[in-house]
Amino acid sequence: MQSQSVQRLLRLPVVKERTALSPATIWRERRAGRFPQPVRISPGAVAWREGDIDTWIETRKERA
């Protein structure tokens, strides 16, 4: 049996907490192409892949 990596989806409140960004900043940075794109999980809801957020956070650490 092959091991599969499970990718969690994070909703906005969790993304806010993990990145310390406001919702307005998250959406502004996303539109500018500087923040990961969310995935649509229902007609009225989006979420971010946990790995994409982790990678984004790591790139910020490298710049500091």
Backbone as JSON Lines, residues from 0, in Angstrom:
{"i":0,"aa":"M","n":[0.84,-1.18,0.0],"ca":[0.0,0.0,0.0],"c":[0.89,1.24,0.0]}
{"i":1,"aa":"Q","n":[0.54,2.2,-0.84],"ca":[1.33,3.42,-0.98],"c":[0.8,4.49,-0.04]}
{"i":2,"aa":"S","n":[1.7,5.16,0.64],"ca":[1.32,6.22,1.57],"c":[0.96,7.48,0.79]}
{"i":3,"aa":"Q","n":[-0.16,8.09,1.15],"ca":[-0.58,9.33,0.5],"c":[-0.55,10.46,1.5]}
{"i":4,"aa":"S","n":[-0.06,11.6,1.04],"ca":[-0.03,12.79,1.88],"c":[-1.41,13.45,1.85]}
{"i":5,"aa":"V","n":[-1.98,13.68,3.0],"ca":[-3.28,14.33,3.09],"c":[-3.06,15.83,3.18]}
{"i":6,"aa":"Q","n":[-3.67,16.56,2.29],"ca":[-3.54,18.01,2.24],"c":[-4.77,18.63,2.91]}
{"i":7,"aa":"R","n":[-4.55,19.28,4.03],"ca":[-5.67,19.94,4.71],"c":[-6.02,21.23,4.01]}
{"i":8,"aa":"L","n":[-7.28,21.6,4.09],"ca":[-7.74,22.88,3.57],"c":[-8.02,23.78,4.76]}
{"i":9,"aa":"L","n":[-7.52,25.02,4.67],"ca":[-7.65,25.98,5.76],"c":[-8.59,27.09,5.35]}
{"i":10,"aa":"R","n":[-9.57,27.37,6.2],"ca":[-10.49,28.47,5.94],"c":[-9.85,29.78,6.41]}
{"i":11,"aa":"L","n":[-10.45,30.9,6.05],"ca":[-9.89,32.23,6.3],"c":[-9.51,32.48,7.77]}
{"i":12,"aa":"P","n":[-10.34,32.13,8.76],"ca":[-9.91,32.4,10.14],"c":[-8.59,31.73,10.51]}
{"i":13,"aa":"V","n":[-8.35,30.53,10.01],"ca":[-7.1,29.84,10.31],"c":[-5.94,30.48,9.55]}
{"i":14,"aa":"V","n":[-6.18,30.85,8.29],"ca":[-5.15,31.51,7.49],"c":[-4.77,32.84,8.14]}
{"i":15,"aa":"K","n":[-5.75,33.58,8.61],"ca":[-5.48,34.85,9.31],"c":[-4.58,34.61,10.52]}
{"i":16,"aa":"E","n":[-4.92,33.61,11.3],"ca":[-4.15,33.31,12.51],"c":[-2.72,32.89,12.19]}
{"i":17,"aa":"R","n":[-2.57,32.04,11.19],"ca":[-1.24,31.52,10.87],"c":[-0.35,32.55,10.2]}
{"i":18,"aa":"T","n":[-0.93,33.5,9.46],"ca":[-0.12,34.48,8.73],"c":[-0.04,35.83,9.44]}
{"i":19,"aa":"A","n":[-0.93,36.07,10.4],"ca":[-1.01,37.36,11.11],"c":[-1.38,38.5,10.16]}
{"i":20,"aa":"L","n":[-2.13,38.17,9.11],"ca":[-2.6,39.18,8.16],"c":[-4.1,39.37,8.32]}
{"i":21,"aa":"S","n":[-4.57,40.57,8.0],"ca":[-6.0,40.83,8.02],"c":[-6.64,40.24,6.77]}
{"i":22,"aa":"P","n":[-7.94,40.03,6.79],"ca":[-8.61,39.52,5.58],"c":[-8.38,40.43,4.37]}
{"i":23,"aa":"A","n":[-8.44,41.75,4.59],"ca":[-8.24,42.67,3.47],"c":[-6.84,42.52,2.87]}
{"i":24,"aa":"T","n":[-5.84,42.36,3.71],"ca":[-4.47,42.18,3.22],"c":[-4.32,40.86,2.49]}
{"i":25,"aa":"I","n":[-4.91,39.8,3.01],"ca":[-4.85,38.5,2.34],"c":[-5.42,38.61,0.93]}
{"i":26,"aa":"W","n":[-6.6,39.21,0.79],"ca":[-7.23,39.31,-0.53],"c":[-6.46,40.26,-1.44]}
{"i":27,"aa":"R","n":[-5.93,41.36,-0.91],"ca":[-5.15,42.3,-1.72],"c":[-3.88,41.61,-2.24]}
{"i":28,"aa":"E","n":[-3.18,40.89,-1.36],"ca":[-1.96,40.19,-1.76],"c":[-2.26,39.07,-2.76]}
{"i":29,"aa":"R","n":[-3.39,38.4,-2.58],"ca":[-3.78,37.36,-3.52],"c":[-4.02,37.95,-4.9]}
{"i":30,"aa":"R","n":[-4.77,39.05,-4.96],"ca":[-5.03,39.7,-6.26],"c":[-3.74,40.16,-6.93]}
{"i":31,"aa":"A","n":[-2.75,40.57,-6.14],"ca":[-1.47,41.03,-6.68],"c":[-0.55,39.88,-7.03]}
{"i":32,"aa":"G","n":[-0.96,38.64,-6.74],"ca":[-0.14,37.48,-7.06],"c":[0.96,37.19,-6.05]}
{"i":33,"aa":"R","n":[0.85,37.78,-4.86],"ca":[1.87,37.59,-3.83],"c":[1.41,36.69,-2.69]}
{"i":34,"aa":"F","n":[0.26,36.07,-2.86],"ca":[-0.28,35.18,-1.83],"c":[-0.93,34.01,-2.54]}
{"i":35,"aa":"P","n":[-0.91,32.83,-1.95],"ca":[-1.47,31.64,-2.63],"c":[-2.94,31.83,-3.01]}
{"i":36,"aa":"Q","n":[-3.3,31.22,-4.13],"ca":[-4.69,31.23,-4.58],"c":[-5.5,30.24,-3.75]}
{"i":37,"aa":"P","n":[-6.7,30.61,-3.36],"ca":[-7.56,29.66,-2.65],"c":[-8.21,28.71,-3.66]}
{"i":38,"aa":"V","n":[-8.82,27.66,-3.14],"ca":[-9.6,26.74,-3.96],"c":[-11.06,26.85,-3.52]}
{"i":39,"aa":"R","n":[-11.95,26.78,-4.48],"ca":[-13.38,26.85,-4.17],"c":[-13.82,25.51,-3.62]}
{"i":40,"aa":"I","n":[-14.44,25.52,-2.44],"ca":[-14.91,24.27,-1.85],"c":[-16.43,24.15,-1.88]}
{"i":41,"aa":"S","n":[-17.11,25.25,-2.19],"ca":[-18.55,25.25,-2.41],"c":[-18.87,26.57,-3.11]}
{"i":42,"aa":"P","n":[-20.1,26.77,-3.57],"ca":[-20.4,28.01,-4.28],"c":[-20.09,29.28,-3.48]}
{"i":43,"aa":"G","n":[-20.17,29.22,-2.18],"ca":[-19.92,30.42,-1.38],"c":[-18.74,30.34,-0.44]}
{"i":44,"aa":"A","n":[-17.84,29.39,-0.68],"ca":[-16.73,29.22,0.27],"c":[-15.44,28.84,-0.44]}
{"i":45,"aa":"V","n":[-14.34,29.4,0.07],"ca":[-13.02,29.05,-0.42],"c":[-12.14,28.63,0.76]}
{"i":46,"aa":"A","n":[-11.06,27.96,0.44],"ca":[-10.09,27.56,1.45],"c":[-8.72,27.52,0.77]}
{"i":47,"aa":"W","n":[-7.69,27.52,1.58],"ca":[-6.33,27.46,1.07],"c":[-5.72,26.12,1.42]}
{"i":48,"aa":"R","n":[-4.88,25.59,0.54],"ca":[-4.14,24.36,0.82],"c":[-3.11,24.67,1.9]}
{"i":49,"aa":"E","n":[-3.06,23.84,2.91],"ca":[-2.15,24.06,4.02],"c":[-0.7,24.14,3.53]}
{"i":50,"aa":"G","n":[-0.32,23.31,2.6],"ca":[1.04,23.32,2.07],"c":[1.39,24.64,1.4]}
{"i":51,"aa":"D","n":[0.42,25.24,0.69],"ca":[0.66,26.53,0.05],"c":[0.9,27.62,1.1]}
{"i":52,"aa":"I","n":[0.13,27.58,2.18],"ca":[0.31,28.57,3.24],"c":[1.64,28.35,3.96]}
{"i":53,"aa":"D","n":[1.99,27.09,4.23],"ca":[3.27,26.79,4.86],"c":[4.43,27.29,4.01]}
{"i":54,"aa":"T","n":[4.36,27.07,2.7],"ca":[5.41,27.52,1.8],"c":[5.5,29.04,1.8]}
{"i":55,"aa":"W","n":[4.37,29.71,1.77],"ca":[4.35,31.17,1.79],"c":[5.0,31.7,3.07]}
{"i":56,"aa":"I","n":[4.69,31.09,4.2],"ca":[5.28,31.5,5.48],"c":[6.8,31.29,5.45]}
{"i":57,"aa":"E","n":[7.24,30.15,4.93],"ca":[8.68,29.86,4.86],"c":[9.41,30.88,4.0]}
{"i":58,"aa":"T","n":[8.81,31.3,2.88],"ca":[9.47,32.29,2.03],"c":[9.6,33.63,2.75]}
{"i":59,"aa":"R","n":[8.68,33.94,3.64],"ca":[8.78,35.18,4.42],"c":[9.95,35.11,5.4]}
{"i":60,"aa":"K","n":[10.17,33.92,5.98],"ca":[11.27,33.74,6.93],"c":[12.61,33.92,6.23]}
{"i":61,"aa":"E","n":[12.7,33.44,4.97],"ca":[13.94,33.54,4.22],"c":[14.3,34.98,3.92]}
{"i":62,"aa":"R","n":[13.31,35.82,3.74],"ca":[13.55,37.24,3.42],"c":[13.95,38.06,4.64]}
{"i":63,"aa":"A","n":[13.61,37.57,5.82],"ca":[13.87,38.34,7.04],"c":[15.33,38.33,7.41]}
